[in-house]
């Protein structure tokens, strides 16, 4: 009986010892939300990092022009130089849009026409039926904000993160950006302008750390809709200026679209 008591005592002591030495589960603490000033600093750094980039994406949508779907390659040197080349399902060039400080051109091989405009937005509207400034489209593809817009920001904290707005009188545009807090990520942009209102939504929201890139971007208006699925994106500091100067092929018509 005494030996049986000793066995129980030893087992009980070992249980207490092992329980005392057991590793306690670690408590994972979420990082504290960054400050508003840090948010602005990160966004300025991001816009500088993604100033020169190239990307491959699938663009699809629907507008007054009808439904469209094409693979495209984008090369951009923001804020004023941009090139988008769209390809058909069979790999043929459907159109090439180039923009620089002086002039924008849209070459459509099937029509044997080069359209010319000072405002690239007019070419985008003619090609896709979508009213969006090319500069805003270029920045939105990288989920970044132009320094010009950041300088006009009014920003406030919200229960989920931040809300920032800016009125740009020269463009006649009112914009609102919505950010999540943990981690700081761009979720939506709302645009109100003379040309119409539309929203830009990121799925998922894009972490504003400079290494992160968007996945799917949805542009939605009452008159048109468009999606951009980005399969590859990288910075490129070696972009040649000639890419943004589309020559006139021989034997084509030149049509001006400024109005």
Secondary structure, 3 states (H helix, E strand, C coil): CHHHHHHHHHHHHHHHHHHHHCCCCCCCCCCCCCCHHHHHHHHHHHHHHCCEEEEEEEEEEEECCEEEEEEEEEEEECCCEEEEEEECCCCCEEEEEEECCCCEEEEEHHHCEEEEECCHHHHHHHHHCCCCCHHHHHHHHCCCCCHHHHCCCEEEECCCEEEEEEEECCCCEEEEEEEECCCCEEEEEEEEECCEEEEEEEEEEEECCCCCCCCEEEEEECCCEEEEEEEEEEECCCCCHHHHCCCCCCCCEEEECCC
